[in-house]
Every structure is written in C-alpha cells, then in structure tokens.
Amino acid sequence: MKIREVEYDTLVDWESRLDTAYRILEGQRQSGVWTLVCDEALRELNAVRSEIDREIVDSVEEPFRD
C-alpha cells in the first residue's frame, strides 16, 4: 500500500469544487435539457466522493488496526 499525505486545505478545496459541480449539474438536471447527461455525471461525482471518503477513513483507521 502506498502512503500519501494530503494537506487539509487541499481536501477542503476538493470538497468545495465537488460541491460546485453538484450545484451546477443539479440545476441543469432540473431544467430537463440535459437530464440523462447530468444524471450520469452526478453518479460519477458520487463515486469519486465515495472513493475519497473511503481513503480518508482508511488512513485514519490504519494505526488502530494492529
């Protein structure tokens, strides 16, 4: 397993950018013009956010697993 440190400010920036993307896609999805495209993009964003969350949890829990 590769260990990588990420600064807290970087994580906050990523979260902010993800939130912005969610707002944009949700607004466009509700307009009905790009519904299918926006739905797929929202699913992909959810997957990325889940992966980031899992990495954070794994990193925090790792010292306690022994």
N, C-alpha and C positions, 0 to 999 in steps of 0.2 A: 504494500500500500504506500502510496506517495503522500507525504505530509506537505501541506501548503498552508501558509498563513495568509489571511486576507484581513486588511485593516477594516476596522469597524466603519469608518467613513465610506469605504468602498461598498460595503454591504448596504449601507443606508442609501447610497447613490443608486445602486442596482434596484433596490426596493422602490425608490421614487420613480425610476424610469419604467419599471414594470407597472406601477400604478397609473402612470400617464398613458401607457399603451392600453391598459384595461379601459380607461375612461374613453379614449378615442374609439376603440373598437366597439364598446358597448353603445356609444352614441350612434355610430354608423349602423350597427346591427338593428337598433330600434327604428332607424329611418326606413328599413326594409329594402334599400337599394342593394346592399352588399351582404345580406343576411348569411348566406352559406359561407362566403369567404370569411366573414367576421367570426362566425361560429367556429370554423376550423382554426383560425388564428387564436381565439380565446382558449380553445382546447390545448393548443401548443404552449401558450403562455402558462396555463395551469400546470402543464407537465414540467416546464422549466422551473417554475416556482417550487414545485414539489421536490425536484431534484436538489435545488439549493437548500431547501429546508432540511432534507434528509442529510445532506453533507454537514450542515451546521450541527444538527443533533448528534450525528455520529462523532464529530470532532469533540463535542462537549462530553459525551458519554465515554469515549475511549479510555481515559485514565481510570475510570471506575470499573472497567470490565474485568480486571485481573483479580 
